[in-house]
Amino acid sequence: MTIRLTLSLRVVSYPAKDLFMKPKVLIAVLASALLAAPLFAGALTLEVADPNFNPDARAKHAVVMVRTTACNSPEKTSVIATAEGLVAGKRQTIPLQVIALSAPGVFAVTRQWPREGVWTVRFVATNPDYKNYATGVVVPMRDGVYNAAAAKHFYHVPTDDEVSSVLKQATVE
């Protein structure tokens, strides 16, 4: 038995090509691209990182680490962190001591919360070069180990409701 497969291609005129040939449309598209570029270039965000791959963090017994992506003055960035947990059905918040590591814009925390319950770490970063802007990430923790895949990133200070949502998801997992 022989199976024969035939592939045929058809060249079709794409009307969008004609659309972009009109000067007003082309100018509008280029202008919007140029105006949107500063929104993404040099943005202050937080990335969750593995402290096991950073000798400085490992030496300080860090359980989770964050890096800022600030292009402007990462050394001016400050980070605060809180452990947010549910213990016996009761919500708890514990301020954490944040360790500024040797590389500018890299921070870590050690475990400073009880072993009981379900916990997340809420990080919030600010930088005076970004005026009143703050960014955050909420990182679920299980038995003192962070879950980067389940971390939720925010382009503002994470609200209590947003933290509760991450905690609720962590209790399901």
Residue pairs with C-beta under 8 A, 6 or more apart in sequence:
19 25
20 26
20 29
41 71
42 70
42 71
42 72
43 69
43 70
44 68
44 69
44 70
44 77
44 125
44 127
44 130
44 133
44 135
45 68
45 69
45 135
45 153
45 155
46 66
46 67
46 68
46 69
46 79
46 123
46 125
46 135
46 136
46 137
46 153
47 66
47 67
47 68
47 69
48 64
48 65
48 66
48 137
48 139
48 146
48 148
48 151
49 65
49 66
49 67
49 106
50 65
50 148
51 57
51 58
51 62
51 63
51 64
51 65
51 108
52 58
54 62
54 65
54 101
54 106
54 108
56 101
56 102
56 103
56 106
57 65
57 99
57 101
57 106
57 108
60 99
60 101
60 108
60 110
61 110
62 99
62 108
62 109
62 110
63 108
63 109
63 110
63 111
63 141
63 144
63 145
63 146
64 108
64 109
64 121
64 139
64 141
64 146
65 101
65 106
65 107
65 108
66 79
66 106
66 107
66 108
66 123
66 125
66 137
67 103
67 105
67 106
67 107
68 74
68 77
68 79
68 105
68 106
68 107
68 125
68 127
69 105
70 77
70 105
70 125
70 127
70 129
70 130
72 127
72 129
72 130
73 127
73 128
73 129
74 104
74 105
74 127
75 104
75 105
76 127
76 128
76 129
77 104
77 105
77 125
77 126
77 127
78 125
78 126
78 127
79 98
79 100
79 107
79 123
79 124
79 125
80 95
80 98
80 123
80 124
81 95
81 96
81 98
81 107
81 109
81 121
81 122
81 123
81 124
82 93
82 94
82 95
82 96
82 121
82 122
83 92
83 93
83 94
83 96
83 112
83 113
83 119
83 120
83 121
83 122
83 141
84 91
84 92
84 93
84 119
84 120
84 121
84 122
84 138
84 163
84 167
85 91
85 92
85 93
85 94
85 113
85 114
85 117
85 118
85 119
85 120
85 167
86 92
86 117
86 118
86 167
86 171
87 114
87 116
87 117
88 116
88 117
91 164
91 167
92 113
92 117
94 112
94 113
96 109
96 112
96 113
96 121
97 109
97 110
97 112
98 107
98 108
98 109
99 107
99 108
99 109
99 110
100 106
100 107
101 107
101 108
107 123
109 121
111 144
113 119
113 141
115 143
115 144
118 140
118 142
118 167
118 170
118 171
119 140
119 141
119 170
120 138
120 139
120 140
120 141
120 163
120 166
120 167
120 170
121 138
121 139
121 141
121 146
122 136
122 137
122 138
122 139
122 158
122 163
123 136
123 137
123 138
123 139
124 134
124 135
124 136
124 157
124 158
125 134
125 135
125 136
126 133
126 134
127 133
134 156
134 157
135 153
135 154
135 155
135 156
136 153
136 154
136 156
136 157
136 158
137 151
137 152
137 153
137 154
137 158
138 151
138 152
138 154
138 158
138 162
138 163
138 166
139 146
139 147
139 148
139 150
139 151
140 146
140 147
140 150
140 151
140 166
140 167
140 169
140 170
140 173
141 147
141 170
142 170
142 173
147 170
147 173
150 166
150 169
150 170
150 173
152 158
152 162
152 165
152 166
154 162
